[in-house]
Amino acid sequence: MSLFWSMLLTQLLQIIIRVRESLAYLGQLEPAVRAKVIAAYEDGLQAAFWFSAVLSALTVVSAVFVKEKRLSQ
């Protein structure tokens, strides 16, 4: 791996670690980098939301087909 890519990877990992530790670090980032970090968070949250929404819908649909059994006394 070239020195350039090694340094870039080190910087990216440092940003990831610091942002995960505290979102206050976002204020210290350059505007272009901050925008990319925020976009990454938005993409992750959107994916998690849609996964949860689909899973919830599948749960409701599957619950419709569950047959109810009366409890015997």
N, C-alpha and C positions, 0 to 999 in steps of 0.2 A: 504494500500500500504506500502510496506516495506521501510525502510529508504534508502536503496541502490537505489531502483528504483526512489524514490522521488528526491534524489540528482542527479541521472543520468538525469532525466527529466529536472531538473532545469538547469543543465549544457548545455543540448541540446537546450533548449529554449534560453539561453543566447547566444550561438553561432549563432543561427538563427537570433536573433534580431540584433546582432552586424554585421553579414555579410550583412543583408538587409540594415543596415544604411550606411555601407561603405565597399566596396570590398578590401580596404587597410588592413582590419582586417585579410584577408587571409594570409598575410605575418607573422602574429603573431601566427598562428595555427601550431600545430605539423604536420609534413609531412603526417602522416597517416590520420589525421582528415581533413587536407587541401585537400587531394586526394578525400576523400568521399564527401566533400562539392562541389568540382568542378564537380565530377561525377553526383551529384544531379542536379546541374545547367545544365549540358549537357543533362541529361535525360529530364528535363523540357523544354529546348529549342527544343530538338528533337521532343518531343510530340507536342509542339505548331507549329513547322514547318510542320509536317505531317498533322496536323488538318487543317492548312491554305492551304496546297497543295491540299488536298482532297476537301475542300470546294471550292477552285478556280476551280478545274476540274469539279465539279458538276455544278458550275455557268456557265461555258462555254458550257457544254452539255445541260443544260436547256435553254440557250440562243439560241441554234440551233432550238429549237422547238417553239420559239415565232414567231407568224405570224405578219408580218409588215402590218400596215394599212396606207394608204395614207391620208394625211391631206386634207380635202376639203377646197376649197377657196371660 
